[in-house]
Amino acid sequence: MNTPARGVNVQTTATMATASGGATPAPDFEELDAATARRLRQEAHATVDKSVDATRRMVTMAEETRQTGAKTLNMLNEQTGTADAHRRRPTALARELTASLAAGAGRCPGGSQSN
């Protein structure tokens, strides 16, 4: 097992993401002065807060999208039912007319008398 030499900072190999997306070596908080350590902690907390807020916004947007999709599907189902009814209506009228003519009643569908 390799152990670091005395006084070597083993945290120097860790990295932190920066706002620009790059990686910088993680600081060893024990070697920093109190003000710098406090500033870095505040920046870390601010980054976490921004991340949590962004995640909440994404969850909200996903829920709104799900609701919109459900409403769209309901509307499409209603429109499909209406369209199916319109497609069936001419067939039903044709059957009524054919039955009426075959029976020799001389009546048009809908109840009016023909001459």
C-alpha positions in Angstrom: 0.0 0.0 0.0 1.4 3.4 -1.0 1.2 6.1 1.7 1.8 9.7 0.9 5.0 11.2 2.2 4.6 13.3 5.4 3.2 16.7 4.6 1.8 15.8 1.2 -1.8 16.9 0.7 -3.7 13.9 -0.6 -6.7 16.1 -1.5 -4.9 17.8 -4.3 -5.9 15.1 -6.7 -9.6 15.8 -6.1 -11.2 18.2 -8.5 -14.2 20.6 -8.3 -16.3 21.8 -11.2 -16.2 25.5 -11.9 -19.0 27.7 -13.2 -17.4 27.7 -16.7 -17.5 23.9 -16.7 -13.8 23.3 -16.2 -12.2 21.4 -13.3 -9.9 22.9 -10.7 -8.1 21.2 -7.9 -10.2 20.9 -4.8 -8.8 23.1 -2.0 -7.6 21.7 1.3 -9.7 23.6 3.8 -7.2 23.0 6.5 -4.5 25.0 4.7 -6.8 27.9 3.9 -7.4 30.9 6.0 -10.8 31.2 7.7 -12.1 34.0 5.3 -11.2 32.0 2.2 -12.7 28.8 3.6 -15.9 30.7 4.5 -16.1 32.2 1.0 -15.6 28.8 -0.6 -18.2 27.2 1.6 -20.7 30.0 0.7 -19.9 29.5 -3.0 -20.5 25.8 -2.6 -23.8 26.3 -0.8 -24.9 28.9 -3.5 -24.1 26.3 -6.2 -26.1 23.6 -4.4 -29.0 26.0 -4.0 -29.0 26.9 -7.7 -28.8 23.2 -8.6 -31.8 22.4 -6.3 -33.8 25.3 -7.7 -33.0 24.2 -11.3 -34.1 20.6 -10.4 -37.4 21.9 -8.9 -38.0 23.9 -12.1 -37.4 20.8 -14.2 -39.7 18.7 -12.1 -42.4 21.4 -12.4 -42.0 21.6 -16.2 -42.1 17.8 -16.5 -45.4 17.8 -14.5 -46.9 20.6 -16.6 -45.8 18.7 -19.8 -47.4 15.5 -18.4 -50.7 17.3 -17.7 -50.6 18.9 -21.2 -50.0 15.5 -22.8 -52.9 14.0 -20.8 -55.3 16.8 -21.9 -54.1 16.4 -25.5 -54.8 12.7 -25.4 -58.3 13.3 -24.0 -59.1 15.8 -26.7 -57.8 13.5 -29.4 -60.0 10.7 -28.0 -63.0 13.0 -28.1 -62.2 14.0 -31.7 -61.7 10.4 -32.8 -65.1 9.5 -31.3 -66.8 12.4 -33.2 -65.0 11.6 -36.4 -66.0 7.9 -36.1 -69.6 9.0 -35.6 -69.5 11.2 -38.7 -68.0 8.4 -40.7 -70.8 6.0 -39.5 -73.6 8.4 -40.2 -73.6 8.2 -44.0 -73.5 4.4 -43.8 -76.5 4.5 -41.5 -78.4 6.8 -43.8 -77.6 4.7 -46.8 -79.0 1.6 -44.9 -82.1 3.4 -43.9 -82.7 4.6 -47.5 -82.0 1.1 -48.9 -84.4 -0.5 -46.4 -87.0 2.1 -47.1 -86.8 1.7 -50.9 -86.7 -2.1 -50.6 -89.8 -2.1 -48.5 -91.6 0.1 -51.1 -92.7 2.5 -48.5 -91.8 5.5 -50.6 -90.6 7.4 -47.6 -87.2 9.1 -47.3 -85.2 8.6 -44.1 -86.2 11.3 -41.6 -90.0 10.8 -42.1 -90.9 13.0 -45.0 -93.2 11.6 -47.7 -92.0 11.4 -51.3 -94.2 12.1 -54.4 
